[in-house]
Amino acid sequence: MASQQFEPPSGTRDFLADALRRRERVFTQIREVFARYGFEPLQTPAFERLETLTGKYGDEGDKLIFKILRRGEHEATGEADLALRYDMTVPLARVVATYGSKLPTPYKRYAMGPVWRADRPGKGRFREFAQCDVDVVGSSSPLADAETVCALSDALDAVGVRDFTVLVNSRQALAGLLEVYGVPSDLGGGVLITLDKLDKLPPDKVAAELVDARSLSPGTAEKLVADLTAFDAVERMRGALAGSEAGRAGLDEIDRLLELAAPKVGKDRMAFTPRLVRGLDYYTGVIFEITAEGMPGSIASGGRYDHLIEALGGPDVPACGGSLGVERIIGLLDQTAEDGDRTDVAVTLIAPDTAAEIMGFAARLRDAGLRTEIYLASSRKLAKQLKWAADRRARFALIYGAADREAGVVTVRDMDTGDQSQVPPEELVAHLAGRCAPSS
Amino acid sequence: MASQQFEPPSGTRDFLADALRRRERVFTQIREVFARYGFEPLQTPAFERLETLTGKYGDEGDKLIFKILRRGEHEATGEADLALRYDMTVPLARVVATYGSKLPTPYKRYAMGPVWRADRPGKGRFREFAQCDVDVVGSSSPLADAETVCALSDALDAVGVRDFTVLVNSRQALAGLLEVYGVPSDLGGGVLITLDKLDKLPPDKVAAELVDARSLSPGTAEKLVADLTAFDAVERMRGALAGSEAGRAGLDEIDRLLELAAPKVGKDRMAFTPRLVRGLDYYTGVIFEITAEGMPGSIASGGRYDHLIEALGGPDVPACGGSLGVERIIGLLDQTAEDGDRTDVAVTLIAPDTAAEIMGFAARLRDAGLRTEIYLASSRKLAKQLKWAADRRARFALIYGAADREAGVVTVRDMDTGDQSQVPPEELVAHLAGRCAPSS
């Protein structure tokens, strides 16, 4: 076989120990935060019925769904009946539809796990990647929006993301904006899509696109872009939005969210951001994105989407939620291995007839919670086995040769300093437990 | 849509909070044990290239593989190019082939996660289910076999399985058995498959099958079955096996494993079991099964399989390993919700203008690690909100009405006793932290 055939399939990854432990650590930290907020975990199957997924992600999305061939006699038809999970929201809608009254009201759930998309793989873009969502289904309270923002922000703090900012806007404020600037209502959607590019393109390009691609009058386009990108954009917008009912309602929503999330997030880490659009058109209320110093793009986002659950096949219930860009966050966090990954004790075996005694030492150390490994290769040379202990990043090595046995002691070698001490077997645990961190 | 369409696909399950937390708790306990033994986690993708999996599980197995349709322009061909993971061993062989020298030697890894098989769903039989494997690749040391048995046994202790026994045998001992009883070598494989049924069928049925289906002479069949099922079967077998070279080598292997695993497992929880066969013919050395009081069948099994990694496409390296029947174990463990799942503090909201203050209380409680929930539905009636707090199994409810606010206190209600006390907001954390268990 060509060696390429041993690589994982295109766009997927094997996670060996260090990378996996780093991922799991981040997932655990996030889970702990969500649990403190009373979000409940939900895990749905890796695949859904094909018809549950098709038509939910647009034409482009549909093409990226991994479909599973029917089985047995139906395999030859070449038809699919199942498909791999594409996101966490459609399964949520299905669960709300299935379990309705058995779920708490509101249903606050988090979901964290892989999703699969047949995208062209690229730098930082995978076909199997983790998503991490929190949602509150069945509450229209502004507190639900605030709880979502607080939980995500708290999770970012927990995993060690520094200097992030929560950008806040509202779909109602955007509707008011279009109204106040006299954008014809049939052009509104396209105008917003173009305005969404203000953080990537220079203002004049955006203004040009508003005219060329969105048929907006040059005067309106220029004024809109100038006001949104001015140093005092927030004040200009607050002034402008006050002149529209939708605008005022939007500002109220925004201010309410800023007020309610402030005790946790802090006022200085949140900002009303009038040009924040969020591409997806299912949002109905407040929207937000979280950006961090040194990380291009956003690391979390979300908002209120009061009719999405129904559109996805569930009941018509108000809902809000957000996503952590957990793959990006893991990719950007410090990659250094941590002390917790070290082996506490590496047990050498130089005299084969001591194997059973050695297993006994290991059993006692492990019972005391120490991460203990036994030499399993075939060399009987101490130097080679100490090299192995060093490779395993062991704190201590145990040596139990004929002389040790005769003297009734075990030699404990500090692998960092090279110091050795003779310890009676019955004192091994007491001797080592205090000197090793608890294993995880 | 018919409501059945909201069910998860046939053979799969949605895990809601309680069930998922129970599963995760078991997984975490097992992971901690494996880590203490120096087994490293490995996570491979949910799918592999189709050709990596086909031909590895026999004809029956091949039919149960979930195949993924090619995408884009190739979708219409009805061909598959990927397939869902069917077990943890083939991906291990692929990883050993890919990362060879980058892996520690020996490579001790555990893998825990879902696999998918298109089996007919039934009671306790799923199409998506978790597997949990430990393996040592690259060591032929008897210590590696013992470490595997100890790690699995330790994991069973950790998750709370009581009264289990490790049944031990050896492929070499079985070869010796066939030799000593004069079974023609071409009949050996079939004879072992039939003998494997001794724990399900009465001895005379097994003897009859040996004659009818396996062409064994009636005298040999009867003697074999009688000796294997005698009350002193172990002594008879020890005597018989001493007369064959393979038999003696097998007994040595078995005794070595019993000796080396004894410090951890305990002599009284292990037993040489001459009639233990283990169906899979890739085992080459010691084999074992773990059975538990009150659980039919085995809850863990494994052995040495020195050429399997090569047969699966990897290099030719000695290896041994075992599997925990983690779905069965979870299914049989105590199903009661545990205290750790309780909400610590349920925060009511009866005066809407106190929302921001309430968010502040919640933020401080969560920062102190307390699992805290805020009332997000629309009622402003205290009775209804206390009902919600009870439904959430909260230990305490916070009440902050106009009178409380005026008095500068928060009312803390003990939900178990109904006792209420007035606490100044700045003392809330101190008041509650000691009375709630740390949230997990």
Chai-1 contact restraints between the chains, C-beta under 6 A:
chainA,res_idxA,chainB,res_idxB,connection_type,confidence,min_distance_angstrom,max_distance_angstrom,comment,restraint_id
A,F6,B,R94,contact,1.0,0.0,6.0,A-B,restraint_1
A,F6,B,A97,contact,1.0,0.0,6.0,A-B,restraint_2
A,F6,B,T98,contact,1.0,0.0,6.0,A-B,restraint_3
A,P8,B,P45,contact,1.0,0.0,6.0,A-B,restraint_4
A,P9,B,R49,contact,1.0,0.0,6.0,A-B,restraint_5
A,P9,B,L82,contact,1.0,0.0,6.0,A-B,restraint_6
A,T12,B,P45,contact,1.0,0.0,6.0,A-B,restraint_7
A,D14,B,T44,contact,1.0,0.0,6.0,A-B,restraint_8
A,D14,B,V95,contact,1.0,0.0,6.0,A-B,restraint_9
A,F15,B,Q43,contact,1.0,0.0,6.0,A-B,restraint_10
A,A17,B,E40,contact,1.0,0.0,6.0,A-B,restraint_11
A,A17,B,P41,contact,1.0,0.0,6.0,A-B,restraint_12
A,L20,B,P41,contact,1.0,0.0,6.0,A-B,restraint_13
A,L20,B,Q43,contact,1.0,0.0,6.0,A-B,restraint_14
A,R36,B,R366,contact,1.0,0.0,6.0,A-B,restraint_15
A,R36,B,R371,contact,1.0,0.0,6.0,A-B,restraint_16
A,R36,B,S439,contact,1.0,0.0,6.0,A-B,restraint_17
A,G38,B,T343,contact,1.0,0.0,6.0,A-B,restraint_18
A,G38,B,E373,contact,1.0,0.0,6.0,A-B,restraint_19
A,E40,B,A17,contact,1.0,0.0,6.0,A-B,restraint_20
A,P41,B,A17,contact,1.0,0.0,6.0,A-B,restraint_21
A,P41,B,L20,contact,1.0,0.0,6.0,A-B,restraint_22
A,Q43,B,F15,contact,1.0,0.0,6.0,A-B,restraint_23
A,Q43,B,L20,contact,1.0,0.0,6.0,A-B,restraint_24
A,T44,B,D14,contact,1.0,0.0,6.0,A-B,restraint_25
A,P45,B,P8,contact,1.0,0.0,6.0,A-B,restraint_26
A,P45,B,T12,contact,1.0,0.0,6.0,A-B,restraint_27
A,P45,B,E128,contact,1.0,0.0,6.0,A-B,restraint_28
A,A46,B,A46,contact,1.0,0.0,6.0,A-B,restraint_29
A,R49,B,P9,contact,1.0,0.0,6.0,A-B,restraint_30
A,F66,B,I68,contact,1.0,0.0,6.0,A-B,restraint_31
A,K67,B,L69,contact,1.0,0.0,6.0,A-B,restraint_32
A,I68,B,F66,contact,1.0,0.0,6.0,A-B,restraint_33
A,I68,B,I68,contact,1.0,0.0,6.0,A-B,restraint_34
A,L69,B,K67,contact,1.0,0.0,6.0,A-B,restraint_35
A,L69,B,L69,contact,1.0,0.0,6.0,A-B,restraint_36
A,L69,B,A80,contact,1.0,0.0,6.0,A-B,restraint_37
A,R71,B,A118,contact,1.0,0.0,6.0,A-B,restraint_38
A,G78,B,G78,contact,1.0,0.0,6.0,A-B,restraint_39
A,A80,B,L69,contact,1.0,0.0,6.0,A-B,restraint_40
A,L82,B,P9,contact,1.0,0.0,6.0,A-B,restraint_41
A,R94,B,F6,contact,1.0,0.0,6.0,A-B,restraint_42
A,V95,B,D14,contact,1.0,0.0,6.0,A-B,restraint_43
A,A97,B,F6,contact,1.0,0.0,6.0,A-B,restraint_44
A,T98,B,F6,contact,1.0,0.0,6.0,A-B,restraint_45
A,P106,B,L376,contact,1.0,0.0,6.0,A-B,restraint_46
A,A118,B,R71,contact,1.0,0.0,6.0,A-B,restraint_47
A,E128,B,P45,contact,1.0,0.0,6.0,A-B,restraint_48
A,S139,B,L376,contact,1.0,0.0,6.0,A-B,restraint_49
A,S141,B,L376,contact,1.0,0.0,6.0,A-B,restraint_50
A,L143,B,A355,contact,1.0,0.0,6.0,A-B,restraint_51
A,L143,B,I374,contact,1.0,0.0,6.0,A-B,restraint_52
A,L143,B,L376,contact,1.0,0.0,6.0,A-B,restraint_53
A,A144,B,L376,contact,1.0,0.0,6.0,A-B,restraint_54
A,E259,B,A356,contact,1.0,0.0,6.0,A-B,restraint_55
A,L260,B,A355,contact,1.0,0.0,6.0,A-B,restraint_56
A,L260,B,A356,contact,1.0,0.0,6.0,A-B,restraint_57
A,L260,B,M359,contact,1.0,0.0,6.0,A-B,restraint_58
A,P263,B,M359,contact,1.0,0.0,6.0,A-B,restraint_59
A,P263,B,G360,contact,1.0,0.0,6.0,A-B,restraint_60
A,P263,B,A363,contact,1.0,0.0,6.0,A-B,restraint_61
A,K264,B,A363,contact,1.0,0.0,6.0,A-B,restraint_62
A,T343,B,G38,contact,1.0,0.0,6.0,A-B,restraint_63
A,A355,B,L260,contact,1.0,0.0,6.0,A-B,restraint_64
A,A356,B,E259,contact,1.0,0.0,6.0,A-B,restraint_65
A,A356,B,L260,contact,1.0,0.0,6.0,A-B,restraint_66
A,M359,B,L260,contact,1.0,0.0,6.0,A-B,restraint_67
A,M359,B,P263,contact,1.0,0.0,6.0,A-B,restraint_68
A,G360,B,P263,contact,1.0,0.0,6.0,A-B,restraint_69
A,A363,B,P263,contact,1.0,0.0,6.0,A-B,restraint_70
A,A363,B,K264,contact,1.0,0.0,6.0,A-B,restraint_71
A,R366,B,R36,contact,1.0,0.0,6.0,A-B,restraint_72
A,R371,B,R36,contact,1.0,0.0,6.0,A-B,restraint_73
A,E373,B,G38,contact,1.0,0.0,6.0,A-B,restraint_74
A,I374,B,L143,contact,1.0,0.0,6.0,A-B,restraint_75
A,L376,B,P106,contact,1.0,0.0,6.0,A-B,restraint_76
A,L376,B,S139,contact,1.0,0.0,6.0,A-B,restraint_77
A,L376,B,S141,contact,1.0,0.0,6.0,A-B,restraint_78
A,L376,B,L143,contact,1.0,0.0,6.0,A-B,restraint_79
A,L376,B,A144,contact,1.0,0.0,6.0,A-B,restraint_80
A,S439,B,R36,contact,1.0,0.0,6.0,A-B,restraint_81
